[in-house]
Amino acid sequence: MSTYLPTLKQLQYLVALKTHGHFGRAADACFVTQSTLSAGIKELESLIGVTLVERTKRVVRFTPLGVRVAEKAQRILREAEELADMVRAAGKPLSGELRMGVIPTIAPFLLPTLLPRLRQQWPDLRLYLREETSQAACDSLHRGALDCVLLALPYRCGDVDSMTLFDDRLLIAFPPGGADDLPDAVTPAVIDEDKLLLLEDGHCLKDHALAACNRPELRAEASIMGTSLHTLVQMVDNGLGMTLIPEMAVKAGILENTDVEARPLKADHAFRRIALVWRKGSPREKEFRLLADALKSAA
């Protein structure tokens, strides 16, 4: 008796729906129409003879069996991708498709200088970039949506391997005139907890900045307001407070056309470590290390 085997495409649709909880967003993630994705899942349900997803006008709800099938499907898809990666890795290195996540406090400041050099050095590499917060990027990595992530460490990203590119110093950004009487490098003691502006939750830079300051009261008192570093700089320029910014952002010109003054933070571990991160045991590890070397030399 023949047994029906789901296609990888059907499993991809199912996993995308479980991840996004919405047919439209799942279809966008799979680069298909909503009707195509819905039809693929219905066909899967029809051929295996069970209902995996309960559909209403407002809610997408997986059945208990549907949850287990989606979890298994995710593992199958990852194995299939690793099989393809193994074959690709045996051929020409850094050629073909590679999906890399980059966090928002790195992407706009580092990529403009890195990407042209990578294209020149590895012309056969098709690098697809996805900007996500640290937690979202790590989740995408382990879900198989990303192959590697350009991340700032330390950060708990699960069972991964990594290769350090460089250390990025942290600086304190003061409003106009706020640093007039301060030395070239300042200690965390100059930070007024009532005027400290930080990124909202989900950005690892917030935790790096607070850890470098080593002042526990800042975590409770800081006004966490900014959705991006550019927003924080504009707040500081308008006299609303002070913030901590990475040196790479300053070198990239984030303070241009402002009166914000930045001073290096004088403290232990006053930096974040920029690294390339990938799933432990990936068959493309040699490629990722080669990519990390290329990124390091281009930085």
C-alpha positions in Angstrom: 0.0 0.0 0.0 1.4 3.4 -1.0 1.7 6.1 1.6 1.3 9.7 0.7 4.4 11.8 1.4 4.0 15.6 1.8 6.0 17.8 -0.4 8.6 20.1 1.0 6.6 23.0 -0.4 3.5 22.0 1.6 5.5 21.6 4.8 7.0 25.1 4.1 3.5 26.6 3.9 2.5 24.8 7.1 5.5 26.0 9.1 5.1 29.6 7.8 1.5 29.6 8.9 2.5 28.3 12.4 5.2 30.9 12.6 3.2 33.9 11.5 -0.3 32.9 12.7 -1.8 34.7 9.6 -2.4 33.5 6.1 -1.4 36.7 4.5 1.9 37.1 6.4 2.7 33.5 5.9 2.1 33.8 2.1 4.4 36.9 2.0 7.1 35.0 3.8 6.8 32.2 1.2 6.6 34.6 -1.7 3.3 33.2 -2.9 -0.3 34.4 -3.0 -2.5 33.8 0.0 -4.8 31.5 -2.1 -1.8 29.4 -3.2 -0.6 28.9 0.4 -4.2 28.1 1.6 -4.7 25.6 -1.2 -1.4 23.9 -0.5 -2.3 23.4 3.2 -5.8 22.2 2.3 -4.3 19.7 -0.2 -2.0 18.5 2.6 -4.9 18.0 5.0 -7.0 16.2 2.3 -4.3 13.8 1.3 -3.3 12.8 4.9 -7.0 12.8 6.0 -6.8 15.0 9.1 -7.5 18.6 9.9 -4.3 20.5 11.0 -5.6 24.0 11.1 -9.0 25.4 12.2 -10.0 28.4 10.2 -12.3 31.2 11.1 -12.6 34.8 9.8 -10.5 36.2 12.6 -8.4 33.4 14.0 -6.0 30.7 12.7 -5.9 27.9 15.3 -3.7 24.8 15.0 -5.2 21.5 16.2 -3.0 19.6 18.8 -2.0 17.2 16.0 -1.4 20.2 13.7 1.1 21.7 16.3 3.0 18.4 16.4 3.1 18.1 12.6 4.3 21.7 12.2 7.1 21.1 14.7 8.1 17.9 12.8 7.9 19.7 9.5 10.2 22.4 10.7 12.8 19.8 11.6 12.4 18.1 8.2 12.8 21.4 6.4 16.0 22.1 8.3 17.4 18.7 7.4 16.5 19.3 3.8 18.3 22.6 3.8 21.3 21.1 5.5 21.5 18.5 2.8 21.5 21.2 0.2 24.1 23.1 2.2 26.3 20.0 2.3 26.2 19.6 -1.4 26.8 23.3 -2.0 29.7 23.4 0.5 31.5 20.7 -1.5 31.5 22.9 -4.5 32.8 26.4 -5.0 32.9 28.3 -1.7 30.7 31.4 -1.1 28.7 30.9 -4.2 25.0 30.6 -4.6 22.4 31.9 -2.1 23.2 32.8 1.5 20.6 34.4 3.9 22.2 36.6 6.5 20.5 38.4 9.4 21.8 41.7 10.6 20.7 43.6 13.7 19.5 47.3 13.3 22.4 48.7 15.3 24.9 47.2 12.9 23.2 47.1 9.4 23.1 50.8 8.4 26.6 51.6 9.7 28.6 48.6 8.5 26.9 47.2 5.4 27.5 50.2 3.1 31.2 49.7 3.3 31.2 45.9 3.5 28.8 44.9 0.7 30.7 46.4 -2.2 33.9 44.7 -1.1 32.1 41.4 -0.7 30.6 41.6 -4.2 34.0 42.3 -5.6 35.7 39.5 -3.7 32.9 36.9 -4.1 31.0 37.8 -7.3 29.1 34.4 -7.4 27.7 34.9 -3.9 24.0 35.9 -3.8 23.7 37.5 -0.3 20.1 38.1 0.9 20.0 40.4 4.0 17.3 40.5 6.6 17.3 43.2 9.3 15.9 42.0 12.6 16.4 42.6 16.4 18.7 40.2 18.1 16.1 37.8 19.5 14.1 37.7 16.2 17.3 37.1 14.3 18.3 34.2 16.6 14.8 32.7 16.3 15.0 32.9 12.5 18.4 31.3 12.6 17.2 28.3 14.5 14.0 28.1 12.5 16.1 27.8 9.3 14.9 31.1 7.8 18.5 32.5 8.1 21.9 30.8 7.5 23.9 33.1 9.7 23.6 36.4 11.7 25.8 39.4 12.1 25.3 39.9 15.8 26.7 41.9 18.8 28.0 39.7 21.6 27.5 38.8 24.4 24.0 37.6 23.6 22.3 34.3 24.3 21.5 33.0 20.8 21.1 29.3 21.6 23.3 26.5 20.3 25.5 28.4 17.9 29.1 28.8 16.8 30.6 32.2 16.1 33.6 34.0 14.9 34.6 37.5 16.2 35.1 40.2 13.6 36.1 43.2 15.9 35.3 45.0 19.1 33.1 48.1 18.8 33.6 50.7 21.6 30.7 52.4 23.3 30.5 56.2 23.6 28.2 58.5 25.7 26.4 61.1 23.5 25.6 64.3 25.3 23.2 67.1 24.3 24.7 70.4 23.0 27.1 71.8 25.7 26.7 68.8 27.9 30.2 67.6 27.6 32.0 71.0 27.7 33.7 70.4 31.1 34.3 66.7 30.7 37.5 64.9 29.9 38.1 63.1 26.6 37.0 59.8 28.1 34.2 59.7 30.8 33.2 57.3 33.5 29.6 56.0 34.0 29.4 58.2 37.1 28.6 61.2 34.8 25.4 59.6 33.6 22.3 61.1 35.0 19.8 58.3 35.4 16.9 60.6 35.0 18.2 61.7 31.6 19.4 58.4 30.2 17.7 57.4 26.9 18.0 53.8 25.7 16.6 51.6 22.9 13.4 49.7 23.6 13.4 46.0 24.6 14.6 43.6 21.9 17.8 45.5 21.0 20.9 43.9 22.6 22.7 47.3 22.6 20.6 48.3 25.5 21.9 45.4 27.6 25.5 46.0 26.4 25.3 49.6 27.4 23.8 48.9 30.9 26.3 46.1 31.5 29.2 48.4 30.6 28.0 51.1 32.9 27.8 48.6 35.8 25.3 50.8 37.6 22.2 48.6 38.6 20.0 51.6 39.3 20.2 52.7 35.6 18.2 49.6 34.5 15.3 50.7 36.8 15.5 54.4 36.1 16.4 54.8 32.5 13.8 56.1 30.1 13.6 53.4 27.4 12.1 55.3 24.5 14.0 55.0 21.3 13.1 52.7 18.4 16.4 53.3 16.6 19.8 54.9 17.2 18.9 57.7 14.8 15.8 58.5 16.9 17.9 58.6 20.1 20.4 60.9 18.5 17.6 63.3 17.5 16.3 63.2 21.1 19.7 64.0 22.5 20.2 66.8 20.0 17.0 68.4 21.2 18.2 68.3 24.8 15.9 65.5 26.0 18.8 63.5 27.6 21.9 61.5 26.9 22.5 58.1 25.4 25.1 55.5 24.6 26.0 54.8 21.0 28.5 52.4 19.3 31.6 53.9 17.8 30.8 52.4 14.4 27.7 54.6 14.2 29.7 57.7 14.9 32.3 56.8 12.3 29.4 56.3 9.8 28.3 59.8 10.4 25.3 59.4 12.7 26.1 62.7 14.5 26.5 64.8 11.3 24.2 67.8 11.2 23.7 67.7 14.9 25.3 69.4 17.9 25.6 66.2 19.8 29.0 65.5 21.5 30.3 62.0 22.1 32.9 60.9 24.6 34.4 57.3 24.9 33.1 55.5 27.9 35.9 54.7 30.4 34.8 51.4 32.0 35.5 47.7 32.0 34.0 46.0 29.0 32.9 49.3 27.4 32.5 47.7 24.0 30.4 45.1 22.2 31.9 42.3 20.2 30.7 42.1 16.6 30.6 38.5 15.4 29.2 36.2 12.7 27.0 33.5 14.2 25.6 30.3 12.7 24.0 27.1 13.9 26.3 24.7 15.6 27.2 21.7 13.4 26.2 23.5 10.2 27.7 21.8 7.1 28.5 25.3 5.8 30.8 26.1 8.8 33.9 26.4 6.5 32.0 28.9 4.3 30.9 31.0 7.3 34.4 31.2 8.6 35.6 32.2 5.2 32.8 34.9 5.1 33.8 36.1 8.6 37.4 36.5 7.4 36.2 38.5 4.4 34.0 40.7 6.6 36.8 41.2 9.1 39.2 42.3 6.4 36.6 44.6 4.9 35.5 46.2 8.1 
